[in-house]
Amino acid sequence: MSIFEYAFMQRALFIGIIISIISSSMGLFLVLRRLSMVGDTLSHTALAGVAIGMITNIYPLYTAILTTLAASFVVEKLRKEYKEYAELSLAIVMAAGIGTASLLISIGKNKTMGIMNYMFGSISLVTEEDLKIVVFLGMIIIAIILLVFRALFYMTFDESDAKLRGIKVNRLNLLFAMLVAITITLSMRIVGILLVSSMMTVPVATSIQIAKSFKQAFILTNIFGICTVTTGLIASFYLDIAPGGSIVIISLLLLFIVIIIKNLYISLVKKTINTLDGDVYNE
């Protein structure tokens, strides 16, 4: 029986492709802005949101989105308070997220037993409700990224220059933080809360090894993201393992392969140049 004949796998693959696009795109901007740890910070906050949903009998994805959005506002506020130590804002919010989540999980007991599925991802539990939410919010995020792409580009490399160009940096930073928060929350259903950050950063690390420009890096990051997510989900189905782990391991293997091929190519080019220089010298 084909893998595509299973309704839950159809949903998982469709959701996976959308998530890979938005997470890879947002991840590129995060890495280039040296904010790659934002993923870890907001994902731990999302865990608290999931626990809240389970205890209150509200669909966990809704409460997780609200919690991460609130956390993104706090991160932006603290970043302004600690301008020279911006990473402190991430540490503070992460501590709050982990602390709150651990308390809620212990208080909820039986109600929070299913939280492991959110921590490491699960393809068998992806519902029609998940599909609707991911498609709706995913399309909005993609549309916004394309709409403010140039402004994000300027802000990523030089906020001062972006201000001179008339870009409202503070508003864009807040919008960007909100998009990251929603992206992380949507991604946790497939990849899991503990591995969301890896899915946002490893494809970026792979693309910048070989990309020659920002646009090329953007395209390659999305290609690598889609390939690793779809391959990871298929491997997860056949091997009966957590999808988050398989996706991250495959993305890491791809990174190492690209690094090895790149180094071999550079070594070959250097050897060829040295050989040509030696031939010229001998002549």
C-alpha positions as CSV (number, residue, x, y, z in Angstrom):
1,M,0.0,0.0,0.0
2,S,1.4,3.4,-1.0
3,I,2.3,5.9,1.7
4,F,0.2,8.5,0.0
5,E,-3.0,6.4,0.5
6,Y,-2.9,7.2,4.2
7,A,-4.9,10.4,5.0
8,F,-2.7,11.3,8.0
9,M,0.5,11.0,5.8
10,Q,-1.1,13.2,3.1
11,R,-1.8,15.8,5.8
12,A,1.6,15.5,7.3
13,L,3.5,15.9,4.0
14,F,1.4,18.9,3.0
15,I,1.8,20.5,6.4
16,G,5.5,19.6,6.3
17,I,6.1,21.4,3.0
18,I,4.4,24.6,4.1
19,I,6.2,24.5,7.4
20,S,9.6,23.9,5.7
21,I,9.1,26.9,3.5
22,I,8.1,29.3,6.3
23,S,10.6,28.0,8.8
24,S,13.5,28.0,6.4
25,S,12.7,31.5,5.2
26,M,12.4,32.9,8.7
27,G,15.5,31.0,9.7
28,L,17.7,32.7,7.1
29,F,16.8,36.1,8.5
30,L,17.3,34.9,12.1
31,V,20.8,33.5,11.4
32,L,22.0,36.5,9.4
33,R,20.8,38.8,12.2
34,R,22.6,36.5,14.8
35,L,19.3,35.7,16.5
36,S,19.3,31.9,15.8
37,M,18.6,31.3,19.5
38,V,15.2,33.0,19.2
39,G,13.8,29.6,18.0
40,D,14.9,27.8,21.2
41,T,13.5,30.6,23.3
42,L,10.0,30.8,21.8
43,S,9.7,27.0,21.4
44,H,10.1,26.6,25.1
45,T,7.5,29.2,25.6
46,A,5.2,27.3,23.2
47,L,5.5,24.3,25.5
48,A,3.9,26.4,28.3
49,G,1.2,27.4,25.9
50,V,0.5,23.7,25.0
51,A,0.3,22.9,28.7
52,I,-2.2,25.7,29.3
53,G,-4.3,24.4,26.4
54,M,-4.3,20.8,27.8
55,I,-5.3,22.0,31.3
56,T,-8.0,24.3,30.2
57,N,-9.3,22.0,27.5
58,I,-8.6,24.5,24.7
59,Y,-7.0,23.3,21.5
60,P,-3.3,23.5,22.4
61,L,-2.2,25.0,19.1
62,Y,-4.4,28.1,19.8
63,T,-3.0,28.6,23.3
64,A,0.6,28.0,22.1
65,I,0.2,30.6,19.3
66,L,-1.1,33.2,21.8
67,T,1.7,32.4,24.3
68,T,4.5,32.6,21.8
69,L,3.1,35.9,20.4
70,A,3.1,37.3,23.9
71,A,6.7,36.1,24.4
72,S,7.8,37.7,21.2
73,F,6.5,41.0,22.4
74,V,8.4,40.6,25.7
75,V,11.6,39.6,23.8
76,E,11.4,42.8,21.7
77,K,10.8,44.9,24.8
78,L,13.7,43.4,26.7
79,R,16.0,43.7,23.6
80,K,15.4,47.5,23.9
81,E,16.1,47.5,27.6
82,Y,19.4,45.5,27.2
83,K,20.7,47.0,24.0
84,E,24.3,46.0,24.6
85,Y,23.3,42.6,26.0
86,A,20.4,41.6,23.7
87,E,20.9,37.9,24.3
88,L,19.8,38.4,27.9
89,S,16.3,39.0,26.7
90,L,16.3,35.5,25.1
91,A,17.7,33.9,28.3
92,I,15.0,35.6,30.5
93,V,12.1,34.6,28.3
94,M,13.4,31.1,27.9
95,A,13.7,30.7,31.7
96,A,10.2,32.0,32.1
97,G,8.9,29.6,29.4
98,I,10.7,26.5,30.9
99,G,9.7,27.4,34.4
100,T,6.0,27.9,33.6
101,A,5.9,24.8,31.5
102,S,7.4,22.6,34.2
103,L,4.9,23.9,36.8
104,L,1.9,23.5,34.5
105,I,2.9,20.0,33.5
106,S,3.3,18.9,37.1
107,I,0.0,20.6,38.1
108,G,-1.9,19.1,35.1
109,K,-0.7,15.6,35.7
110,N,-3.1,13.3,33.8
111,K,-4.3,16.2,31.5
112,T,-0.8,16.9,30.2
113,M,0.3,13.3,29.6
114,G,0.1,13.8,25.8
115,I,2.6,16.6,25.8
116,M,5.4,14.3,24.6
117,N,3.8,14.3,21.2
118,Y,4.3,18.1,21.0
119,M,7.9,17.9,22.3
120,F,9.2,15.5,19.6
121,G,6.5,15.7,16.9
122,S,4.0,13.1,15.7
123,I,2.7,12.5,12.2
124,S,-0.1,10.1,13.2
125,L,-1.8,12.7,15.4
126,V,-1.8,15.5,12.7
127,T,-5.5,16.4,12.4
128,E,-7.7,18.2,9.9
129,E,-7.8,21.1,12.4
130,D,-4.0,21.3,12.2
131,L,-4.1,21.2,8.4
132,K,-6.6,24.1,8.3
133,I,-4.6,26.2,10.8
134,V,-1.2,25.6,9.1
135,V,-2.5,26.3,5.6
136,F,-4.3,29.5,6.7
137,L,-1.5,31.0,8.8
138,G,1.3,29.6,6.5
139,M,-0.1,31.3,3.5
140,I,-0.4,34.6,5.4
141,I,3.3,34.3,6.6
142,I,4.5,33.5,3.0
143,A,2.5,36.5,1.6
144,I,3.9,38.9,4.3
145,I,7.5,37.7,3.7
146,L,7.2,38.4,0.0
147,L,5.6,41.7,0.7
148,V,8.3,43.0,3.1
149,F,11.2,41.0,1.6
150,R,13.2,44.0,0.5
151,A,12.6,45.8,3.8
152,L,13.7,42.7,5.8
153,F,16.8,42.4,3.6
154,Y,17.9,46.0,4.4
155,M,17.1,45.6,8.1
156,T,18.9,42.3,8.3
157,F,22.3,43.8,7.3
158,D,22.1,47.3,8.5
159,E,19.2,48.7,10.6
160,S,20.6,52.3,10.5
161,D,20.7,52.2,6.7
162,A,17.1,50.8,6.7
163,K,16.0,53.7,8.8
164,L,17.6,56.2,6.4
165,R,15.6,54.5,3.6
166,G,12.4,55.3,5.4
167,I,11.8,51.8,6.7
168,K,9.9,51.7,10.1
169,V,12.4,49.4,11.8
170,N,10.7,49.1,15.1
171,R,7.4,48.1,13.6
172,L,9.1,45.7,11.2
173,N,11.0,44.1,14.1
174,L,7.8,43.6,16.0
175,L,6.1,42.1,12.9
176,F,9.1,39.9,12.3
177,A,9.0,38.6,15.9
178,M,5.3,37.8,15.5
179,L,6.0,35.8,12.3
180,V,8.8,33.9,14.0
181,A,6.5,33.1,17.0
182,I,3.7,31.8,14.7
183,T,6.2,29.8,12.6
184,I,7.6,28.1,15.6
185,T,4.2,27.2,17.0
186,L,3.0,25.7,13.6
187,S,6.3,23.7,13.2
188,M,6.1,22.0,16.6
189,R,3.2,19.7,15.5
190,I,5.5,18.0,13.0
191,V,9.0,18.5,14.3
192,G,8.4,18.9,18.0
193,I,9.1,21.8,20.4
194,L,12.6,20.7,21.3
195,L,13.8,20.4,17.6
196,V,12.0,23.4,16.0
197,S,15.1,25.6,16.2
198,S,17.2,23.0,14.4
199,M,14.8,22.9,11.5
200,M,15.1,26.7,11.2
201,T,18.9,26.9,11.3
202,V,20.4,23.7,9.8
203,P,19.1,24.3,6.2
204,V,20.4,27.8,6.5
205,A,23.8,26.5,7.6
206,T,23.8,24.2,4.6
207,S,22.8,26.9,2.0
208,I,25.4,29.5,3.1
209,Q,28.1,27.0,2.5
210,I,27.5,27.3,-1.3
211,A,25.3,30.3,-1.9
212,K,26.9,33.3,-3.7
213,S,24.2,35.8,-2.9
214,F,21.3,36.5,-0.5
215,K,18.7,35.5,-3.0
216,Q,20.6,32.3,-3.8
217,A,20.8,31.5,-0.1
218,F,17.1,32.1,0.2
219,I,16.2,29.7,-2.6
220,L,18.7,27.0,-1.5
221,T,17.5,27.2,2.1
222,N,14.0,26.5,1.1
223,I,15.0,23.7,-1.2
224,F,17.1,22.0,1.5
225,G,14.3,22.6,4.0
226,I,11.6,20.9,1.8
227,C,13.9,18.0,0.9
228,T,14.8,17.3,4.5
229,V,11.3,17.6,5.9
230,T,9.7,15.4,3.2
231,T,12.5,12.8,3.4
232,G,12.4,12.9,7.2
233,L,8.6,12.3,7.3
234,I,8.8,9.4,4.9
235,A,11.6,7.9,6.9
236,S,9.6,8.4,10.1
237,F,6.7,6.5,8.6
238,Y,8.6,3.5,7.4
239,L,11.0,3.3,10.4
240,D,8.3,4.1,13.0
241,I,10.4,6.8,14.6
242,A,9.8,10.4,15.8
243,P,9.5,12.7,12.8
244,G,11.4,15.6,14.4
245,G,14.5,13.4,15.1
246,S,14.6,12.0,11.5
247,I,14.1,15.4,9.9
248,V,17.0,17.0,12.0
249,I,19.3,14.0,11.5
250,I,18.8,14.1,7.7
251,S,19.3,17.8,7.6
252,L,22.6,17.4,9.5
253,L,23.7,14.6,7.2
254,L,23.0,16.9,4.2
255,L,25.0,19.7,5.8
256,F,28.0,17.4,6.4
257,I,27.8,16.1,2.8
258,V,27.7,19.6,1.4
259,I,30.7,20.6,3.6
260,I,32.7,17.5,2.5
261,I,32.0,18.1,-1.2
262,K,32.8,21.8,-0.9
263,N,36.2,21.1,0.8
264,L,37.0,18.4,-1.8
265,Y,36.2,20.8,-4.6
266,I,38.3,23.5,-3.0
267,S,41.2,21.1,-2.6
268,L,40.9,19.9,-6.2
269,V,40.9,23.5,-7.5
270,K,44.0,24.4,-5.4
271,K,45.8,21.3,-6.6
272,T,44.9,22.1,-10.2
273,I,46.2,25.7,-9.8
274,N,49.4,24.6,-8.1
275,T,49.9,22.0,-11.0
276,L,49.4,24.7,-13.6
277,D,51.7,27.1,-11.8
278,G,54.4,24.4,-11.6
279,D,54.0,23.7,-15.3
280,V,54.4,27.4,-16.1
281,Y,57.4,27.7,-13.9
282,N,59.1,24.6,-15.5
283,E,58.6,26.1,-18.9
